[in-house]
Amino acid sequence: MSNRFFAHETAVIDTGCSIGDDTKIWHFSHIMSGCSIGFKCNIGQNVVISDGVKLGNNVKIQNNVSVYTGVICEDDVFLGPSMVFTNILNPRSAVVRKSEYIKTLVKKGASIGANATILCGNEIGSYAMIGAGSVVTKPVKNYALVVGNPSRQIGWVSEYGHRLKFNGEGNAECPESKQRYELKDNCVIRIS
């Protein structure tokens, strides 16, 4: 475990976890054995990071989020307040299914809004944006903007989180970064 991270005095950090430099862990959070947290992450108040979870660098987790075994978040992921991950599709209190946890992958730069729910087994694409309160029941494409319950795609966003407006040739520009994107075969790629 690194000695160059900050942990609030009320945080519980079990032995056998890996925490990167410049990470901050706030009030009443629990970091469990066997998890891996990258550099420059921010773990908000009342967050649980379970065994086997992998967080990349610069992951930001807002208050009241439980990141359960089976979840992997790549670099620059944002998890909004009180959003929820699941790791079993058919939970029962009387049936132990710890050997059946299902993997969920949140790819680089994706943002998940407050109170959203991500059902296990789905991949959230790079730079995708999940709207607040959405319930994700299927994979989400790179740069996709999804909302609702169950969630549905309503558009595309840039790496800076702005809605993209494609012209007739399938090209768009982010109004903030001026990065350019192409829409082809219902997939978006950044071209500059």
N, C-alpha and C positions, 0 to 999 in steps of 0.2 A: 504494500500500500504506500502510495506517495505521501510525503510529509508536507507537500506544498499545495494543499487545498484548504479551504475554509469549511468548517462544520460548526454550526451553532451548538451551544452547550446542551440543548435539548434533543439534538439529533442522536439516533442510535445507529452506530456503524459496526456491523459484525466483522469478525476476523475473516480473512480469506476472500475479500473482495478487492477489486482493483479500481483506484480512483485517480484520474489524471490531474496534472498540475493546473492550478488556477480555477478549479471547479469550486462552486459554492453550494453548500447543503444547508438548508434553512430549517426553521423551527419544527420540531416534532416529526421529522422525516426518519424513515427506517431504510437503511441500506443493508441488504441481506448478503450473506456469504455466497460466493460463486458468481456474483454479477461483475460486470465490467463497465466502467464509466470513463469516457474519454476526457480530453483536455477542455478547459474553458466551458464546462457545462454549468447550468444553473438549475438546481433542484429546489423547487419552491416548498412552501410550508405543507406539512401533512402529506408527504409523498412517500410511497412504498416502492422500492426497486427490488424485485424478487430474484431468487437464485436463477442463474443462467441468462438473465437479461443482458443484452449488449447495447450500450449507448455509444454512438460515435462522438466526435468532437463538436463542441459548440451546440449541444442539444439543450433546449430550454424547456423545462417542465414547470408549468404553473401549479398553483395550489390544488390540493385534494385529488391527485392522480395516483392510481395504482398501476404500476407497470409489471404485469404478471409474467411468469416463466413462459418462454416461447416467443416473446416480443424482441425484435431487433430494430433499433432506430439508427439509421446511418447519420452522417454528419449534417449539422445545421437543421435538424428537425425541431419543430415547435409543437408542443402539446399543450393545448389550452386548458383553462381551469375546469376541473371536475370532469374532464373527458374520461372515457372508459374503454379499456381493452377487455376482451374475454379470451379464454384459452381452452375452453371445452364447449362443444356444440350442444351437448345434451346433459347438463349438470344435474346431479341428484345428490342430496345430502348423504343418503345411505349407500351410495355406490362410489367407491374410490376409483378415480380415473387419472391419477397423477402420471401414469405411464402413457397417457393418451393426449397430453397437451399438444395443441396444434399451433404451428408457427405463424406469426404475423410479421411481415416485413414492411417497415416504413422507410422509404428510400430518401436519398439526399434532398434536403431543402423542403420537404413536404411540411405543411401546416395543418393541424387538426384543431378545429374550433372548440370553444367552450361547450361542455355537456354533450359532445358528440360521442357515439358509441361505435366501436370498430369490432365487428364479429370476427373471431379468429379464422385463420386460414386465408386471409385476403392480403394482397400486396397493395400498398399505397404508393403510387408512382412518384418519381422525382418531381419536386416542385408542385405537386398537386395541392389543392386547397380544399379542405373539407369544412363546409359551413357549420356554424354553431348549431347544436341540437340534431345534426344529421345522424342517421343510423346506416352505417356502411355494411352491406350484405354481400358485396361482390368486389372483385378487384377494381382499382382506380388507375386510369392511365396517367402517364407523365403529363404534367401541366394541366390536368383536368380540374375543373371547378364543379364540385358536387354539393348538393343540398337536399334536405328532406328526409322523410321516413316512409319507406326505404329511400335511401339516397339515389339521386339521378343526376346525371351530368347535364349542366346547363350552359357550359362554355369552357373557355380555356383561360389560363392566367400565365403571366410572365414570371420569371425568377424573382422579380421584385413584388409579386402579388397583385399586379394590375390586370384587369380583364383585357384580353386581347380581342381586337376587332380586325378580322381578316378581310382583305380586299378580294375581288373576283379572281385574282391569280393565286390566292391562298397564302398571302404574305401579310404579316402584321409587325408593328413596332411597339415596344414598351414605351409609354409616355415618359417614364422617369429615367430609365437607364439607356434608352435608345437602342437596346438590343433588338435584333430582328429574328423573327420566327417564321417557320413555314408549316402549313397544314397540308398534309398529303396522306391519303388513305386513312383518314380519321385518326391520325397521329400527329403530334406537334413535335418539331425539333427546333432547337435554336441554331440559327445559321450565321449570326455574327454578334 
